[in-house]
Amino acid sequence: MFTFIAGIQPKTRVLDDERRPCPACGKVTLQRQRVDHMLSVFFVPLFPVERGEPFFACPECGAAAGEDGAEQRGAENRRPATCRTCGRRLERDFVYCPGCGKPV
């Protein structure tokens, strides 16, 4: 019997190394990125199935801006990148801080 594991997973690609000022936090960390959906076999991405639209994202505060530089204000962009109470780094989908247990 042979088990075959395949699927499609997102992969974020940085398109250039030029950094710009972030409209949300003011740091010069904004990078041009794109999220591609990749066909994966046994959890190894093989080739892109769908290419995403380019956007600008700040790794420090989690803010995102479109190609025109205008800040996008989605629910996922309003969450802080670090906990306000203990300073631990947070993922965008966290509701509570894993360090101190406080709501994000």
C-alpha positions in Angstrom: 0.0 0.0 0.0 1.3 3.5 -0.9 0.2 6.7 0.9 0.4 9.9 -1.2 0.2 13.2 0.7 -0.4 16.3 -1.4 -2.0 19.7 -1.0 -1.9 23.4 -1.7 -0.3 25.7 0.8 0.5 29.4 0.9 4.1 30.6 0.7 5.1 34.3 1.3 7.8 35.6 -1.0 9.8 38.8 -0.6 10.0 40.4 -4.0 12.7 42.9 -3.4 15.1 44.0 -0.5 14.3 47.7 -0.8 12.7 48.7 2.5 10.3 51.6 2.9 8.8 53.5 5.9 5.8 51.7 7.5 2.7 53.9 7.6 1.6 52.3 10.9 4.8 52.2 13.0 7.1 54.6 11.1 10.0 52.1 11.0 11.8 51.5 7.7 10.9 47.9 7.5 8.1 47.7 4.9 8.9 45.1 2.3 7.2 44.2 -1.1 5.8 40.7 -0.8 3.5 38.3 -2.5 1.7 35.2 -1.3 1.8 32.3 -3.8 -0.2 29.1 -3.4 2.1 26.1 -4.0 1.3 22.5 -4.8 3.1 20.4 -2.2 3.8 16.7 -2.1 4.8 15.3 1.3 4.9 18.9 2.6 7.6 20.0 0.1 6.4 22.9 -2.2 7.0 22.0 -5.8 5.5 24.7 -8.0 3.1 27.6 -7.8 -0.5 27.0 -8.6 -1.7 30.6 -8.2 0.4 33.7 -7.9 -0.9 36.4 -5.5 -1.0 40.1 -5.9 2.0 42.1 -4.6 1.6 44.1 -1.4 3.8 45.8 1.2 4.0 44.3 4.7 5.8 45.3 7.9 7.4 42.4 9.8 7.6 44.6 13.0 4.0 45.7 13.5 2.1 43.4 11.1 0.6 46.3 9.1 0.0 45.8 5.3 -0.2 48.3 2.5 -1.3 47.9 -1.1 0.9 48.5 -4.2 -0.1 52.2 -4.1 1.3 52.5 -0.6 -2.1 53.1 1.1 -2.5 51.3 4.4 -4.9 48.4 4.4 -7.0 48.2 7.5 -8.3 44.6 7.8 -9.1 42.9 11.1 -5.9 40.9 10.9 -3.8 44.1 10.4 -5.1 45.7 13.6 -3.5 43.1 15.9 -0.1 44.0 17.4 3.0 42.0 16.4 4.1 41.9 20.1 2.2 41.6 23.3 1.5 45.0 25.0 1.9 43.5 28.4 5.0 41.2 28.3 6.5 42.1 24.9 6.4 38.5 23.5 6.1 38.1 19.7 2.6 37.1 18.5 1.2 35.4 15.5 -1.7 37.2 13.7 -4.2 34.5 14.7 -3.5 34.6 18.4 -6.3 35.8 20.6 -4.4 35.5 23.9 -0.7 36.0 24.5 1.0 32.6 25.2 3.5 34.3 27.5 1.2 36.1 30.0 -2.3 35.0 29.0 -3.7 38.5 28.5 -6.0 39.2 25.5 -4.3 40.6 22.5 
